[in-house]
Amino acid sequence: MPLSLSLGLAMALFAVGLHAIATSRRASCTRQVYGVSLAVCIILLGMALAHLLGDRTPITLTLPIGLPWLGAHFRLDALSAFFLIVVNLGGAVASLFALGYGQHEQAPERVLPFYPAFLAGMNLVLLADDAFTFLFVWEFMSLSSWALVMAHHREPANARAGYLYLVMACFGTLALLLAFGLLAGPNGGYDFAAIRAAQVTPGAAALVLALALAGAGSKAGLVPLHVWLPLAHPAAPSQVSALMSGVMTKVAVYGFIRIAFDLLGEPAWWWGGLVLALGGITAVLGVLYALMQHDLKRLLAYHTVENIGIIFIGLGLALAFQTNHMYANAALALTAALFHILNHSLFKSLLFLGTGAVLTATGERDMERLGGLIHPMPWTALAFLIGAAAISALPPLNGFVSEWLTFQAILASPELPQWLLKFLVPAVGALLALSAALAATCFVKAFGITFLGRPRSPAAAEARETDRYSLVALFVLAALCLLAGILPGLVVDGLSPVVGMLNGDTRLTAQSSQPWLTLVPVVDVKSSYNGLLVLLFMAFSGIAAAFLIHRFASAVARRGPAWDCGFPEASPATQYTAGSFAQPIRRVFGSVVFQARERVFMPPPGDSRAARLEVELRDPVWERGYAPIVAAVVALSSRFNAFQYLTIRRYLSLVFGALVLLLLGMVLWR
């Protein structure tokens, strides 16, 4: 019943999208589409929670559609139920936000038909139980999100972003198609039950893992397949950006987990090393790229790359531990990865929606044209601050817990027998620590430049607080970030069925029985964390410090202008800028990572021109990896362009020659 109802609700989202095609220009259509999407997502969220926390027996269903000899298989198990929670929680909050934000949409007819279809596509990917159905709805999810990226297609940057996204989406689907083809084998067992029962050779399994990393990794944003993400995610409307960064990337992670942990069988020891290395590199490069950005949406998009890297670090550790039958440690690593999947969906959605509120109020995404928004938008500023603290892994918020669990798994790595892993895991741990520190730096910059100081533009000076729907959505996410941080044991127990399913029924011990809701992932003499006590200590110490300062400080209050290095003019141009925050990091890492170049133009005495600093940043991944491919494709296309102008006789000759070659190949093959 839950599976049938879930499929029916997904079809209802399709129907809403079709209805919006005819009615999107009506004023009431925006509330209808987002209202129905909100209701459907809440129902799906409730059913997924009930399945995960209740009777977790897998439910299957086969429909007579799709391939004639196969049909369409669907399955609801603990893994798909957890990701359904992530998808529909994000979808519900984004829909609530859009009830207010969507009223400002300039082209609703290009958004409303595809928004519910996008939600339906993500839900169906998680329920698909055969290769054909999975790839079909995966591609539908990609195409509907591409249509949303192209909603403001008249902007040249958005058109380029949409084109690159479409190319990378096709590449990812092709990689997954080849992976499932290898898994199905010569007998063509495309349903997942047959794939689980089949035996895959070690060589084929290695190739499937590589293809899964390419296919799912390109959608998730793994380096070097991330190039589309910082262009496409900011191009979409803010509620869609929140879904793409906070939710769709998790559907991609689901695809990798389903293949690597469920369908491929016993892993080889080097699988964990490969996934670990990719995760560590992705985490550091993602946060370094984010630090260089002045556009709030691009900054957040690059931070999605960083957090995907953190998730894959946990998954790589789990694979390494499973290879060596260290299932207790694998359970810890898997719990950390799944916890961070949930956490990232919460605080990244919060930050993107907060940026959408700023964009509505000011029309600006460039931090250099913002500032001082904490005064006209205090509630948005508070919600954004909570999200910034959570993504910076500061206790007692949720981001700290999942990264702390990941470090606990890293500390268990000396027990691994392979020397490569003994050296690799601590190195990745250092990269994770570096990325955490740089993330905090990045969000000091993002919050400080955007909300503090003085307005840098008339638009920022005239900003007003966002609407009530948007504020409720922001504070729902902020509250969840806090609750998951102070009550992490409840979340860990909720993840326990998923970990047991993927890890040979080995999971962490129940945390709800621990005193004071303490989280004890291994044993209490080695590590423990109590978010509630941390929160109480922070609140008590803050109140005590404020009381002591006000009680014993001097009663004489003096007010004067803020010290500005001896320059009394209160001009916004004298403030610290986003570039100022990034400069030290750019000078440390820029020559290696970004090939950064700085040029200072200082006019001679008597010249009235202004002095200026020019900074040039390059993306070596694009220039060395993708630019040569683009150039080769353009060159080949130019050469083959002559085939458009052949006569009919030459076309027939080419077809005849190709037929002869194919027949000759078949004869030689036999």
C-alpha positions as CSV (number, residue, x, y, z in Angstrom):
1,M,0.0,0.0,0.0
2,P,2.7,2.6,0.8
3,L,4.5,1.9,-2.4
4,S,1.4,2.1,-4.5
5,L,0.3,5.3,-2.8
6,S,3.8,6.8,-3.3
7,L,3.7,6.0,-7.1
8,G,0.2,7.5,-7.2
9,L,1.4,10.7,-5.5
10,A,4.3,11.0,-8.0
11,M,1.8,10.7,-10.8
12,A,-0.3,13.4,-9.1
13,L,2.8,15.7,-9.3
14,F,3.0,15.0,-13.0
15,A,-0.7,15.9,-13.4
16,V,-0.1,19.2,-11.6
17,G,2.7,20.0,-14.0
18,L,0.5,19.3,-17.0
19,H,-2.2,21.4,-15.4
20,A,0.3,24.3,-15.0
21,I,1.1,24.2,-18.7
22,A,-2.4,25.5,-19.5
23,T,-2.9,27.8,-16.5
24,S,0.6,29.1,-15.6
25,R,-0.2,32.7,-16.7
26,R,-3.1,32.9,-14.2
27,A,-2.3,34.6,-10.9
28,S,-3.7,31.7,-8.9
29,C,-1.6,29.1,-10.6
30,T,1.5,29.8,-8.5
31,R,-0.2,29.1,-5.2
32,Q,-2.0,26.0,-6.7
33,V,1.2,24.4,-8.0
34,Y,3.3,25.1,-4.9
35,G,0.4,24.3,-2.5
36,V,-0.2,20.9,-4.1
37,S,3.5,20.2,-4.2
38,L,3.8,21.1,-0.5
39,A,0.9,18.8,0.4
40,V,2.2,15.8,-1.7
41,C,5.7,16.2,-0.3
42,I,4.4,16.2,3.3
43,I,2.4,13.0,2.6
44,L,5.4,11.3,1.0
45,L,7.6,12.4,3.9
46,G,5.2,10.9,6.4
47,M,5.0,7.6,4.6
48,A,8.8,7.3,4.2
49,L,9.2,8.1,7.9
50,A,6.6,5.5,8.9
51,H,8.3,2.9,6.8
52,L,11.8,3.6,8.1
53,L,10.8,3.8,11.7
54,G,8.2,1.0,11.6
55,D,8.0,-2.2,9.5
56,R,11.0,-2.0,7.3
57,T,10.3,-5.1,5.2
58,P,11.0,-4.3,1.5
59,I,7.9,-3.7,-0.6
60,T,8.0,-4.5,-4.3
61,L,5.6,-3.8,-7.2
62,T,5.8,-4.6,-10.9
63,L,3.8,-2.7,-13.5
64,P,3.2,-3.8,-17.1
65,I,4.9,-0.8,-18.6
66,G,8.4,-0.2,-19.8
67,L,10.3,-3.0,-21.6
68,P,7.7,-5.7,-22.8
69,W,9.6,-8.6,-21.3
70,L,10.6,-6.9,-18.1
71,G,8.0,-4.5,-17.0
72,A,8.6,-1.6,-14.5
73,H,9.9,-2.7,-11.1
74,F,9.6,-0.6,-8.0
75,R,10.8,-1.2,-4.5
76,L,10.6,0.6,-1.1
77,D,13.3,-0.5,1.4
78,A,15.2,1.2,4.2
79,L,17.7,2.9,1.8
80,S,15.1,4.4,-0.5
81,A,12.9,5.4,2.4
82,F,15.7,7.4,3.9
83,F,16.4,9.2,0.7
84,L,12.7,9.8,0.2
85,I,12.8,11.6,3.6
86,V,15.6,13.8,2.3
87,V,13.9,14.5,-1.0
88,N,10.4,15.3,0.3
89,L,11.6,17.2,3.3
90,G,13.6,19.5,1.0
91,G,10.7,19.6,-1.5
92,A,8.2,20.5,1.2
93,V,10.2,23.4,2.6
94,A,11.1,24.7,-0.9
95,S,7.5,24.6,-1.9
96,L,6.5,26.5,1.2
97,F,9.2,29.1,0.5
98,A,8.0,29.4,-3.1
99,L,4.4,30.2,-2.0
100,G,5.8,33.7,-1.2
101,Y,8.9,33.8,-3.4
102,G,7.1,32.5,-6.5
103,Q,4.9,35.6,-6.6
104,H,8.0,37.6,-7.8
105,E,8.9,35.1,-10.6
106,Q,9.3,37.0,-13.9
107,A,8.5,33.9,-16.1
108,P,6.2,31.6,-14.1
109,E,5.2,29.8,-17.3
110,R,8.8,28.5,-17.6
111,V,8.9,27.3,-14.0
112,L,5.6,26.0,-12.8
113,P,5.1,23.1,-15.3
114,F,8.5,21.7,-14.5
115,Y,8.8,22.2,-10.8
116,P,6.4,19.4,-9.7
117,A,7.7,17.2,-12.5
118,F,11.2,17.6,-11.1
119,L,10.0,16.5,-7.7
120,A,8.2,13.5,-9.2
121,G,11.3,12.5,-11.1
122,M,13.5,12.5,-8.0
123,N,10.9,10.4,-6.1
124,L,10.7,7.8,-8.9
125,V,14.5,7.4,-9.1
126,L,14.5,6.4,-5.5
127,L,11.7,3.8,-6.0
128,A,13.0,2.3,-9.3
129,D,14.0,-1.4,-9.0
130,D,15.3,-2.2,-12.5
131,A,17.9,-0.6,-14.8
132,F,15.5,0.6,-17.5
133,T,13.1,2.3,-15.1
134,F,16.0,3.8,-13.1
135,L,17.6,5.3,-16.2
136,F,14.3,6.5,-17.7
137,V,13.3,8.4,-14.6
138,W,16.9,9.6,-14.0
139,E,16.9,11.2,-17.4
140,F,13.5,12.7,-16.8
141,M,14.8,14.2,-13.6
142,S,17.8,15.6,-15.5
143,L,15.6,17.1,-18.3
144,S,13.1,18.7,-16.0
145,S,15.8,20.3,-13.9
146,W,17.5,21.5,-17.1
147,A,14.3,23.2,-18.1
148,L,14.2,24.9,-14.7
149,V,17.9,26.0,-15.2
150,M,16.8,27.5,-18.5
151,A,13.9,29.4,-17.0
152,H,15.7,32.7,-17.5
153,H,17.3,31.6,-20.8
154,R,17.6,35.1,-22.2
155,E,20.6,35.8,-19.9
156,P,23.7,34.5,-21.8
157,A,25.3,33.0,-18.7
158,N,22.2,31.0,-18.0
159,A,22.1,29.7,-21.6
160,R,25.7,28.5,-21.4
161,A,25.0,26.9,-18.0
162,G,22.0,25.0,-19.3
163,Y,24.0,23.8,-22.3
164,L,26.9,22.5,-20.2
165,Y,24.5,20.9,-17.7
166,L,22.7,19.1,-20.6
167,V,26.0,17.8,-21.9
168,M,27.2,16.5,-18.5
169,A,23.8,15.0,-17.8
170,C,24.0,13.0,-21.0
171,F,27.5,11.9,-20.2
172,G,26.4,10.7,-16.7
173,T,23.4,8.8,-18.1
174,L,25.6,7.1,-20.7
175,A,28.1,6.1,-18.0
176,L,25.2,4.6,-15.8
177,L,23.8,2.9,-18.9
178,L,27.1,1.1,-19.5
179,A,27.4,0.3,-15.8
180,F,24.0,-1.4,-15.7
181,G,24.8,-3.2,-19.0
182,L,27.8,-4.8,-17.3
183,L,25.8,-5.6,-14.2
184,A,23.1,-7.3,-16.3
185,G,25.6,-9.4,-18.1
186,P,24.9,-11.5,-21.2
187,N,21.6,-12.8,-19.9
188,G,20.1,-9.3,-19.7
189,G,18.9,-9.5,-16.1
190,Y,18.1,-5.8,-15.8
191,D,15.9,-6.0,-12.6
192,F,17.9,-5.3,-9.5
193,A,17.0,-8.6,-7.9
194,A,18.6,-10.5,-10.8
195,I,21.7,-8.2,-10.6
196,R,22.1,-9.0,-6.9
197,A,21.9,-12.7,-7.6
198,A,24.4,-12.6,-10.4
199,Q,28.1,-13.0,-10.0
200,V,30.2,-10.2,-11.4
201,T,33.9,-10.8,-12.3
202,P,36.4,-8.6,-10.5
203,G,37.4,-6.9,-13.7
204,A,33.8,-6.1,-14.6
205,A,33.1,-5.0,-11.0
206,A,36.0,-2.5,-11.2
207,L,34.7,-1.1,-14.4
208,V,31.2,-0.8,-13.0
209,L,32.6,1.1,-10.0
210,A,34.4,3.5,-12.3
211,L,31.3,4.1,-14.4
212,A,29.2,4.6,-11.3
213,L,31.6,7.2,-10.0
214,A,31.5,8.9,-13.4
215,G,27.7,8.7,-13.8
216,A,26.6,9.5,-10.3
217,G,29.6,11.6,-9.5
218,S,28.9,13.9,-12.5
219,K,25.4,14.6,-11.2
220,A,26.6,15.0,-7.6
221,G,29.5,17.3,-8.4
222,L,32.7,15.2,-7.8
223,V,35.9,16.8,-9.0
224,P,36.7,16.9,-11.9
225,L,33.1,16.3,-13.1
226,H,31.9,19.4,-11.1
227,V,32.3,22.1,-13.8
228,W,28.6,22.3,-14.6
229,L,27.4,22.6,-11.0
230,P,28.6,26.2,-10.1
231,L,27.1,27.5,-13.3
232,A,23.7,25.7,-13.4
233,H,22.7,25.8,-9.7
234,P,22.9,29.6,-9.5
235,A,21.1,30.0,-12.8
236,A,17.8,28.5,-11.6
237,P,15.2,30.2,-9.4
238,S,16.2,30.1,-5.7
239,Q,13.7,27.4,-4.7
240,V,15.0,25.2,-7.5
241,S,18.6,26.0,-6.6
242,A,17.9,24.8,-3.1
243,L,16.4,21.5,-4.5
244,M,19.3,21.0,-6.9
245,S,22.1,21.6,-4.4
246,G,20.4,20.3,-1.3
247,V,18.4,17.4,-2.7
248,M,19.2,16.4,-6.3
249,T,22.9,15.9,-5.5
250,K,21.7,13.4,-2.8
251,V,19.7,11.5,-5.4
252,A,23.0,11.1,-7.3
253,V,24.7,9.9,-4.1
254,Y,21.9,7.4,-3.7
255,G,22.6,6.1,-7.2
256,F,26.2,5.4,-6.2
257,I,25.3,3.8,-2.9
258,R,22.7,1.6,-4.6
259,I,25.3,0.3,-7.1
260,A,28.4,0.1,-4.9
261,F,26.9,-1.1,-1.6
262,D,23.9,-3.1,-2.8
263,L,24.3,-4.4,-6.4
264,L,28.1,-5.0,-6.8
265,G,28.6,-7.4,-3.9
266,E,31.9,-7.7,-2.0
267,P,34.2,-4.7,-2.6
268,A,37.9,-4.8,-3.4
269,W,40.2,-3.1,-1.0
270,W,41.3,-0.4,-3.4
271,W,37.7,0.8,-4.0
272,G,37.7,2.5,-0.7
273,G,41.1,4.2,-1.5
274,L,39.8,5.5,-4.8
275,V,36.6,6.9,-3.4
276,L,38.5,8.4,-0.4
277,A,41.0,10.2,-2.6
278,L,38.3,11.6,-4.8
279,G,36.3,12.7,-1.8
280,G,39.3,14.5,-0.2
281,I,40.3,16.3,-3.3
282,T,36.7,17.3,-4.0
283,A,36.3,18.7,-0.4
284,V,39.3,20.9,-0.5
285,L,39.0,22.2,-4.1
286,G,35.3,22.9,-3.5
287,V,35.9,25.1,-0.5
288,L,38.9,26.8,-2.2
289,Y,36.8,27.7,-5.2
290,A,34.0,28.9,-2.9
291,L,36.4,31.3,-1.1
292,M,37.2,33.1,-4.4
293,Q,33.5,33.8,-5.2
294,H,31.7,37.1,-4.8
295,D,28.4,35.8,-6.1
296,L,26.4,34.3,-3.2
297,K,24.8,31.6,-5.2
298,R,28.1,30.5,-6.9
299,L,29.7,30.4,-3.4
300,L,27.0,28.1,-2.1
301,A,27.2,26.0,-5.3
302,Y,30.9,25.4,-4.8
303,H,30.2,24.5,-1.2
304,T,28.0,21.8,-2.4
305,V,31.0,20.4,-4.2
306,E,32.9,20.5,-0.8
307,N,30.2,18.7,1.1
308,I,29.8,16.0,-1.6
309,G,33.5,15.4,-1.0
310,I,32.9,15.0,2.7
311,I,30.1,12.5,2.0
312,F,32.3,10.4,-0.3
313,I,35.0,10.4,2.3
314,G,32.6,8.6,4.6
315,L,31.5,6.2,1.8
316,G,35.2,5.5,0.9
317,L,36.0,4.7,4.5
318,A,33.0,2.3,4.7
319,L,34.1,0.5,1.6
320,A,37.7,0.2,3.0
321,F,36.4,-1.2,6.3
322,Q,33.9,-3.6,4.6
323,T,36.7,-5.1,2.5
324,N,38.6,-6.0,5.6
325,H,35.4,-7.3,7.4
326,M,35.7,-4.5,10.0
327,Y,31.9,-4.0,10.0
328,A,31.7,-2.1,13.2
329,N,34.0,0.6,11.8
330,A,32.1,0.5,8.5
331,A,28.9,1.1,10.4
332,L,30.4,4.2,11.9
333,A,31.6,5.5,8.5
334,L,28.3,4.8,6.8
335,T,26.4,6.5,9.7
336,A,28.6,9.6,9.3
337,A,28.1,9.7,5.5
338,L,24.3,9.3,5.8
339,F,24.1,11.8,8.6
340,H,26.0,14.3,6.5
341,I,23.6,13.7,3.6
342,L,20.7,14.7,5.8
343,N,22.6,17.6,7.3
344,H,23.7,19.0,4.0
345,S,20.2,18.9,2.6
346,L,19.1,21.0,5.6
347,F,21.7,23.7,5.8
348,K,22.3,24.0,2.1
349,S,18.6,24.4,1.4
350,L,18.4,27.0,4.3
351,L,21.3,29.0,2.8
352,F,20.0,28.9,-0.8
353,L,16.6,30.0,0.4
354,G,18.1,32.7,2.5
355,T,20.0,33.9,-0.6
356,G,16.7,33.9,-2.5
357,A,15.2,36.2,0.2
358,V,18.1,38.6,-0.2
359,L,17.8,38.5,-4.0
360,T,14.1,39.3,-3.7
361,A,14.7,42.2,-1.3
362,T,17.7,43.7,-3.2
363,G,17.8,42.2,-6.7
364,E,21.5,41.6,-6.0
365,R,23.6,38.4,-5.6
366,D,27.0,40.1,-5.6
367,M,28.2,40.5,-2.1
368,E,30.2,43.6,-3.0
369,R,26.8,45.4,-3.6
370,L,25.2,44.2,-0.4
371,G,26.0,44.9,3.3
372,G,24.1,46.1,6.3
373,L,21.1,43.8,5.6
374,I,20.9,42.7,9.3
375,H,19.0,45.9,10.1
376,P,16.2,45.8,7.5
377,M,16.2,41.9,7.4
378,P,16.9,40.8,10.9
379,W,15.0,37.5,10.7
380,T,16.6,36.5,7.4
381,A,20.0,37.4,8.8
382,L,19.4,35.2,11.9
383,A,18.3,32.2,9.8
384,F,21.2,32.6,7.4
385,L,23.6,32.9,10.4
386,I,22.3,29.5,11.8
387,G,22.8,27.9,8.3
388,A,26.3,29.4,8.1
389,A,27.3,28.1,11.5
390,A,25.9,24.7,10.7
391,I,27.8,24.4,7.4
392,S,30.9,25.6,9.2
393,A,30.6,22.5,11.5
394,L,30.2,24.6,14.7
395,P,28.6,22.9,17.7
396,P,25.9,22.5,18.8
397,L,24.5,22.5,15.2
398,N,24.1,19.4,13.0
399,G,27.1,20.0,10.6
400,F,29.5,19.4,13.5
401,V,28.0,16.0,14.4
402,S,28.4,14.4,11.0
403,E,31.9,15.7,10.5
404,W,32.9,14.6,14.0
405,L,31.6,11.1,13.3
406,T,33.7,11.1,10.1
407,F,36.8,12.0,12.1
408,Q,36.0,9.2,14.5
409,A,35.9,6.8,11.6
410,I,39.2,8.2,10.3
411,L,40.8,7.6,13.8
412,A,40.0,3.9,13.4
413,S,42.1,3.6,10.1
414,P,45.3,2.4,11.8
415,E,43.6,-1.0,12.1
416,L,43.4,-1.3,8.3
417,P,46.0,-3.9,7.0
418,Q,46.8,-2.3,3.6
419,W,49.7,0.2,3.8
420,L,48.3,2.4,1.1
421,L,45.2,2.9,3.1
422,K,47.2,3.4,6.3
423,F,48.9,6.4,4.7
424,L,45.9,7.6,2.6
425,V,43.3,7.8,5.3
426,P,45.3,10.2,7.6
427,A,46.1,12.4,4.5
428,V,42.4,12.6,3.7
429,G,41.7,13.4,7.3
430,A,44.1,16.3,7.1
431,L,42.3,17.5,3.9
432,L,39.0,17.2,5.7
433,A,40.3,19.3,8.6
434,L,41.6,21.9,6.2
435,S,38.3,22.1,4.3
436,A,36.4,22.5,7.6
437,A,38.6,25.4,8.6
438,L,38.3,27.1,5.2
439,A,34.5,26.6,5.3
440,A,34.3,28.6,8.5
441,T,36.5,31.3,6.9
442,C,34.3,31.4,3.8
443,F,31.1,31.9,5.8
444,V,32.5,34.6,8.0
445,K,33.1,36.3,4.7
446,A,29.6,35.4,3.3
447,F,27.6,36.5,6.4
448,G,29.8,39.5,7.3
449,I,29.9,41.1,3.8
450,T,26.2,40.4,3.1
451,F,24.6,41.3,6.4
452,L,27.0,43.4,8.5
453,G,28.6,46.8,8.0
454,R,27.0,49.5,5.9
455,P,25.0,49.2,2.7
456,R,27.2,49.2,-0.4
457,S,24.5,50.1,-2.9
458,P,21.1,51.8,-2.9
459,A,19.4,48.5,-3.4
460,A,20.9,47.2,-0.1
461,A,19.9,50.4,1.7
462,E,16.3,50.1,0.6
463,A,15.9,46.4,1.4
464,R,12.9,45.1,3.3
465,E,12.2,41.9,5.2
466,T,11.0,38.9,3.1
467,D,7.4,37.5,3.3
468,R,6.0,35.3,6.0
469,Y,5.9,32.1,3.9
470,S,9.6,32.4,3.2
471,L,10.5,33.2,6.8
472,V,8.5,30.1,8.1
473,A,10.4,27.9,5.6
474,L,13.8,29.4,6.7
475,F,13.1,28.8,10.4
476,V,11.8,25.3,9.9
477,L,15.1,24.4,8.4
478,A,17.0,26.4,11.1
479,A,15.1,24.5,13.8
480,L,15.9,21.2,12.2
481,C,19.6,22.1,12.0
482,L,19.5,22.8,15.7
483,L,17.5,19.7,16.7
484,A,19.7,17.4,14.7
485,G,22.7,18.9,16.4
486,I,21.5,18.7,20.0
487,L,19.7,15.3,19.6
488,P,22.0,13.4,17.2
489,G,21.4,10.1,18.9
490,L,17.9,10.0,17.7
491,V,19.0,10.6,14.1
492,V,21.7,7.9,14.4
493,D,19.0,5.4,15.6
494,G,16.8,6.5,12.7
495,L,19.7,5.7,10.3
496,S,20.3,2.4,11.9
497,P,18.1,0.3,9.5
498,V,19.8,1.8,6.5
499,V,23.3,1.1,7.9
500,G,22.3,-2.5,8.7
501,M,20.9,-3.1,5.2
502,L,24.1,-1.9,3.6
503,N,26.6,-3.4,6.1
504,G,25.7,-7.0,6.7
505,D,23.2,-6.2,9.5
506,T,25.9,-4.5,11.6
507,R,25.1,-1.1,12.9
508,L,25.9,1.3,15.7
509,T,24.5,0.4,19.1
510,A,21.2,2.1,20.1
511,Q,21.9,5.7,21.2
512,S,18.5,6.5,22.7
513,S,19.4,4.5,25.9
514,Q,22.5,6.6,26.6
515,P,22.3,8.9,29.6
516,W,21.6,12.6,28.9
517,L,21.1,11.8,25.2
518,T,24.8,11.4,24.8
519,L,26.1,10.2,21.4
520,V,28.6,7.4,21.9
521,P,29.6,6.0,18.5
522,V,32.3,3.6,19.7
523,V,32.8,3.5,23.5
524,D,32.5,6.3,26.0
525,V,36.1,6.1,27.1
526,K,37.2,6.9,23.6
527,S,34.7,9.4,22.3
528,S,31.3,10.8,23.2
529,Y,29.4,14.0,22.4
530,N,26.4,15.6,24.0
531,G,24.9,18.4,21.9
532,L,22.3,19.3,24.6
533,L,25.0,19.9,27.3
534,V,27.1,21.9,24.8
535,L,24.0,24.1,24.1
536,L,23.3,24.5,27.8
537,F,26.9,25.4,28.5
538,M,27.0,28.0,25.7
539,A,23.8,29.5,26.8
540,F,24.8,29.7,30.5
541,S,28.3,31.1,29.7
542,G,26.9,33.7,27.3
543,I,24.3,34.9,29.8
544,A,26.8,34.9,32.7
545,A,29.3,36.9,30.6
546,A,26.7,39.4,29.6
547,F,25.5,39.7,33.3
548,L,29.0,40.2,34.6
549,I,29.9,42.8,31.9
550,H,26.7,44.8,32.6
551,R,27.0,44.4,36.4
552,F,30.7,45.3,36.9
553,A,31.6,47.4,33.8
554,S,32.0,51.1,34.2
555,A,28.7,53.0,34.6
556,V,30.1,55.8,32.4
557,A,29.0,55.3,28.8
558,R,30.8,57.2,26.1
559,R,29.9,57.1,22.4
560,G,32.0,58.2,19.5
561,P,32.6,57.4,15.9
562,A,34.1,54.0,15.0
563,W,37.8,54.0,14.5
564,D,38.6,54.0,10.8
565,C,42.4,54.1,10.7
566,G,42.3,57.8,11.2
567,F,40.0,58.4,8.2
568,P,36.8,60.0,9.5
569,E,34.6,59.6,6.4
570,A,31.9,56.9,6.9
571,S,31.9,55.7,3.3
572,P,30.9,52.1,2.5
573,A,34.0,52.0,0.2
574,T,36.2,52.0,3.2
575,Q,34.8,48.7,4.5
576,Y,36.4,45.3,4.3
577,T,35.3,43.6,1.0
578,A,34.8,40.1,-0.1
579,G,38.0,40.3,-2.1
580,S,39.8,41.3,1.1
581,F,38.7,38.1,2.8
582,A,39.8,36.0,-0.1
583,Q,43.2,37.6,-0.7
584,P,45.3,35.7,1.9
585,I,43.9,32.4,0.8
586,R,44.3,33.3,-2.8
587,R,48.0,34.2,-2.2
588,V,48.6,30.9,-0.3
589,F,46.8,28.5,-2.7
590,G,46.2,30.6,-5.8
591,S,49.4,30.1,-7.7
592,V,48.9,26.3,-7.5
593,V,45.1,25.8,-7.6
594,F,43.9,28.8,-9.5
595,Q,47.0,30.0,-11.4
596,A,46.1,33.4,-9.9
597,R,47.7,36.6,-11.2
598,E,47.5,40.0,-9.5
599,R,48.2,43.2,-11.4
600,V,48.3,46.7,-9.7
601,F,47.8,49.8,-11.8
602,M,49.0,52.9,-10.0
603,P,48.7,56.1,-12.1
604,P,51.7,58.5,-11.9
605,P,51.5,61.8,-10.0
606,G,49.2,64.2,-11.7
607,D,47.2,61.5,-13.5
608,S,43.5,61.6,-12.4
609,R,42.8,58.0,-13.2
610,A,41.9,55.8,-10.2
611,A,44.3,53.1,-9.1
612,R,43.0,49.6,-9.5
613,L,43.9,46.0,-8.7
614,E,43.2,43.3,-11.3
615,V,42.9,39.7,-10.3
616,E,42.8,36.9,-12.8
617,L,41.8,33.4,-11.7
618,R,41.8,30.3,-13.9
619,D,40.2,26.9,-13.5
620,P,42.9,24.3,-14.3
621,V,40.3,21.5,-14.4
622,W,38.4,23.2,-17.2
623,E,41.5,24.5,-19.1
624,R,43.4,21.2,-19.0
625,G,40.6,18.7,-18.9
626,Y,37.6,20.1,-20.8
627,A,38.9,22.9,-23.0
628,P,41.0,20.6,-25.2
629,I,37.9,18.3,-25.6
630,V,35.8,21.2,-26.6
631,A,38.4,22.4,-29.1
632,A,38.7,18.9,-30.6
633,V,34.9,18.6,-31.0
634,V,34.7,22.0,-32.7
635,A,37.6,21.1,-35.0
636,L,36.0,17.7,-36.0
637,S,32.6,19.3,-36.4
638,S,34.1,21.9,-38.8
639,R,35.7,19.1,-40.9
640,F,32.6,17.0,-41.0
641,N,30.5,20.0,-41.9
642,A,31.1,19.3,-45.5
643,F,28.9,16.2,-45.3
644,Q,25.8,18.5,-45.1
645,Y,26.3,19.5,-48.7
646,L,26.8,16.1,-50.5
647,T,24.6,15.1,-53.4
648,I,22.0,12.3,-53.0
649,R,24.3,9.9,-55.0
650,R,27.2,10.5,-52.6
651,Y,24.9,9.9,-49.6
652,L,23.7,6.6,-51.1
653,S,27.3,5.6,-51.8
654,L,28.3,6.3,-48.1
655,V,25.4,4.3,-46.8
656,F,26.3,1.4,-49.2
657,G,29.9,1.5,-48.1
658,A,29.0,1.5,-44.4
659,L,26.7,-1.5,-45.0
660,V,29.4,-3.4,-46.7
661,L,31.9,-2.7,-43.9
662,L,29.3,-3.8,-41.3
663,L,28.6,-7.1,-43.1
664,L,32.4,-7.7,-43.5
665,G,32.8,-7.1,-39.8
666,M,30.1,-9.6,-38.9
667,V,31.7,-12.2,-41.2
668,L,35.2,-11.7,-39.6
669,W,33.6,-11.7,-36.1
670,R,32.1,-15.2,-36.7
